[in-house]
Amino acid sequence: MKDSKQVRILGIDLGKNIYHLFGVNEQGRPVLRKKLKRKEFLNYLANLPPCLIGMEACGGSNHWAREISKLGHEVKLMAPQLVKPYVKGNKNDFNDAEGICEAVSRPSMRFVEIKTIEQQDIQALHRIRQSLVKSRTALSNQIRGLLAEYGIVVGKGLSQVRKRIPEILEDGENGLTAQFRRWLRQQLEAFYGLDAQIKEHTKEIEVICRENETSRRLKAIPGLGAQGATAIVAAYGNASHYSSGRQFAASIGLVPRQNSTGGKSVLLGISKRGDKYIRTLLIHGARAVITHLGDKQDKRSRWLRALVGRRGVNRAAVALANKNARTIWALLTRGDHYQMA
């Protein structure tokens, strides 16, 4: 398998320092099977004739997809769970590369859009902020748990921590030792530090939303703020990989799971596939719309009010999130502006 000039489809199994390649010719016959080090990777691909290259969507795949595309190749990324059925035999790197090569040639395969460097920057900001929020929640729970060991109960919620902990530190009659007070003050300072970082990143997200034309259009949708609009632009770009709004909503996990057989259709709860972060933002945004529904009489509000009465708040929130997802797809693919019915 040394006739690399005949390669028309190439599967690449990415690693940190070692990359495995498997290529076939126009007739689908194997003509390339090679292992490369990181420093050799791009130089080798630069000497190949333009071909279709498939890779799994994993860490570093967007970077390599952009770099390889500059060499004249057509690069397509695929979700690992869609590649797995094409891997034959036991799992090893060459078998993985062969499975990727087979999967990318399938006409029914679903592909992942390659992110630009701007999209990755926005997504990194969201990931950092999300990590800080989790750390702040964990720290507040730890503070509450430690105080409970001393017989001091602090209510749930970040606002209770901000309000009660300074009061507890000032109270000299609550039985806390000087050492513990010092440690508790350090924890509170760390809590305030996380607060400040989260506020800073939130402001940066709002600035990005104002400066990005697509995010501004998405933000006009009720229930979608700056955080949701920028996260969707970072994750999906122009959503050109989806053929319909229904498929887009399904990729986020906002449609029912099916367990159908023998002509009998059985629908379960939502599938919860795709990006959990974006699905959470859409559903929480829908809850905010329901909370502020009031006595509005526009078409959407009347539909939503009737749905809440029939099916309850939770199902109505998911239904509105699904509707918003389809609207988002329409705005991304057509370049339209949102108009209230």
DASULLIN-V290132 format. One line per field, one symbol per residue. ss: DSSP state (A for helix, B for strand, O for the rest). phi: phi as a letter, one per 40 degrees, with the letter a starting at -180 (. if undefined). psi: psi as a letter, one per 20 degrees, with the letter a starting at -180 (. if undefined). Layout:
ss=???
phi=???
psi=???
This chain:
ss=OOOAAAOOBBBBBOOOOBBBBBBBOOOOOBBBBBBBBAAAAAAAAAOOOOOBBBBBOOOOAAAAAAAAAOOOOBBBBBOAAAAAAAOOOOOOAAAAAAAAAAAAOOOOOOOBOOOOAAAAAAAAAAAAAAAAAAAAAAAAAAAAAAAAAOOOOOOOOAAAAAAAAAAAAAOOOOOOOAAAAAAAAAAAAAAAAAAAAAAAAAAAAAAAAAAOAAAAAAAOOOOOOAAAAAAAAAAAOOOOOOOOAAAAAAAAOOOBBBOOBOOBOOBBBBOOOOOAAAAAAAAAAAAAAAAOOOOOOOAAAAAAAAAAAAAOAAAAAAAAAAAAAAAAAAAAAAOOOOOOO
phi=.bcccccbbbbbccbcbbbbbbbbcccgccbaaabbcdcccccccccccdacbbaccacgcccccccccccgccbbbbcdcccdccccgccaccccccccccccccccccbbccccccccccccccccccccccccccccccccccccccgbbbcchccccccccdccccccbcgcccccccccccccccccccdccccccccccccccccccccccccccdgbcccccccccccbgcfccbcaccccccccgbbccbbbaggccbbbcccfcgcccccccccccccccccbcfbcbcdcccccccccccbgcccccccccccccccddccccbgcbcbcc
psi=mjmiijphppppoqagipppqpqqahjjppipoqpqrgiighhghhiqqprppqqqnapihhghggghhhijqoppqqphhhhgiipqaqprghhghghggggiiphjqpqpppqrhgghgghgggggghhhgghgggghhggggghhhjjopprqqhhhghghghghhhojjjjqrhghhghhhghhhhghgggggghghghhghggghiphghhhhhippjoahggghhgghhicjkiipirhghghhhikjqqqqmqqkiopopbrqhkrbohghggggghhhhhghhkgckqjrggggghghgghgirgghhghghggghghgggghghikrqppp.
